[in-house]
Amino acid sequence: MAGGAAGAGSAAASRRTLAVACGAHLLHDGYTDLLYLLLPVWQAEFGLSLAALGLLKTLYSGFLAGFQVPAGLLAERIGERRLLALGTLVSGAAYLCVGWSGGFLALVLCLSMGGIGSSVQHPLSSALTSRAFEGKRQRAALSLYNFSGDVGKALLPMFTVAMIALWRWRGATAALGVLGVAAAAAILLGLRGRDGAALEVPAETARPLDPGAARRGFAALSLIGVVDNATRTGFLTLLPFLLASKGVSISGIGVALSLVFAGGAAGKFCCGLIARRVGILRTVILTELATCAGILAVLHLSYDWVFPLLALLGVALNGTSSVLYGTVAEFADPGRRARAFALFYTVSLSAGSLAPVVYGALSDALGVPVMLTVVALAVLAVIPLTIPLKTPLARHAVR
C-alpha cells in the first residue's frame, strides 16, 4: 500500500513537472515569436528600417541562444526551479519595460534583457521533462512539451492583437509583462522540491551510449537545427512585410501569424504520426520539400489564397523540429541532459537569431520577394544533412 502511494505521488509530481514545463514553454515561445507581430508596429512608431528591425529580433534571439549553455551549467549549482523562475521574471520585466520605451535604443536594452531571461527555458524545461518521464514515456512527454510552445506562438499573438485594440501596443506589452511575473511565481510553487528529484536517474533506465554514434547523431541533429531555425525565423521575419504589401492590416497580420503557429502546433502531432509510418528521415525530407513549396506559393499567390495556405505551411514549417527535438535525449547521458539540450538549442537558435538581421539587411537592398525566394530554397540544404544521421538513428533504434 505504501509503495502504491509513493508511486502515485511520484506520478503526480511528474505530471506537475510536465505541466510547469509546458506552461513555461508556452509563455517564452509566445514572447519570442510575438516579436514578429510587434516589428511592423515599431516600424510605424519609430520609423525603423528593415535592417534595424531585424537587429532587434536578432538581439532577442541571440541572447536567448547564447546564454543557454551558461544556464545549463548554472542550474547544476543553484537548481533548475530557481533559475527557471528567475529567467521568467526577467523576461516578464523586459516586456513591462518595452511598454515604456521611447525609441530604438530602449528597445535594444529591453529585448536584450528579455532574451537573457528566456535563455533558461529550453534547456531547463527539456531536462526536467526528460528526467521526470524516464523510459518509454519520455518521447511522448517531450512531444507534449514541444507542442506547448507552438500553442503559445498561436495564442499570444491573438491575445496581443485584442489587447492592442483596447490599450494600444504599450498597454498590451505591459500586460504581457505582468503575465510573466505571475508565471515566475507559479513556477516556484509548481516545482517545489523538484530540483533534487529531477536530477535523480533510476539505474535501470540509464543505458550506455556508443560515444561515436552519439557524437555523429548529435552533430547531424544540430546541423539540421541550424538550417531549420534559420529558414523559419527568416520567413517569419519577412512574412508580415509581404502581407502588408498585399494590403493586409496589422490585425490581419496577427491572424496570419496565428494561423502559421497553429499549423505548427498541429504539425507536432501530424509529423510524429507520419514519422511512425514512413520513418524519421523520410518525414524530415517531406516536410522540408513542403516548406519550400509553401513559401514559394505564399509569395506568388493572391491575398485570397494566402490565408488558407498559411496553416498548412505552419505544419511543414515546424515539422522537422517536431520530429527531431525529442531525439536529443537519445544521444545524451541522463545526468547531462541539461547541457546537451542547452548546446543543441544554442547552436540551432543562434542560426535563427542571425537570420533576421541578415535577411532584413538584404531585403532592404534586394526586396522582400527576392529574399523569400532565397529562404525557400535554403531549406533544401537539410536533405543532404540527413545522410550522416541515418546510421546513428538506426544504432539507437529511433525510427
Order of alpha helices (4+ residues) and beta strands (2+ residues): alpha-alpha-alpha-alpha-alpha-alpha-alpha-alpha-alpha-alpha-alpha-alpha-alpha-alpha-alpha-alpha-alpha
